């Protein structure tokens, strides 16, 4: 039985230090990660993801625009 990822997570904003809630994205970039996204009240966009380490790193480096990653 797999554990469902949390729907929301909270982080401290890098710009203003206020708490930012990021929400689990319904459409995953790929099956290896669960991407999260949120926007702070100061306007700073926050991305987070859980799952396979290299896939998460690629997603975060792309700024959330990452859509590839298919195994053949």
N, C-alpha and C positions, 0 to 999 in steps of 0.2 A: 504494500500500500504506500503510495507516494504522498508526501506532505505537500499540501497546497501552499504556494508562496503567499506572503502577506500582501494584502491589497494596497496598503499604504505604509510608508516608512518616513521617518522624520530625520532631517540632517540640519546642521548649522550652516547658514549661508556663509560662503567664503568672503563675500563683499561686506555685508552689514551685520553678520553674526546672529541674525534672527533665525528662529526655527523655520524650516521649509518642509512641507509635506510633499512627498513625491508619490505618485499613483502608479500602480501596475498597469502597463499598457495592454489593452485587449489583444492587439495584433503583435505577436512576438516576431522579432527579426528572424529568428530561427528557433528550432526546438531545444537548442542547448542553453539558452539563456531566458531569463524573465526580465525584460527591460522596464524601467521605471522612469517617469519624467514629472517634473514639477517646476513651478515658477514662484520665486520669492516675491514678497510685496515690493521689494526694491527693483524688480524686473529681471533679476539674474535667473537664468534657466539652469536647473539642476538635473543631471542625468545620473542614473544608477542602474546597475543590473546585477543579478545573481545567477550563478550557474557555472558553466565551463570557463576556466580562467582565461584562456586565449580568446575565446569568443567574446567574453565580457570586455576584455582589453580593447579588442577591435571596435566594438560598439561604442565604448566611451571615447576612444580616439577619434572616431568619425563624427562626434557631436550628435549622435542619435540618428544620423542619416544613413546608417549602415543597413543594407538590405540583402547583401549576398551571403554566402557561406552555405554552400550545398556540398554534401559528400556524394561522390559518384562511385 
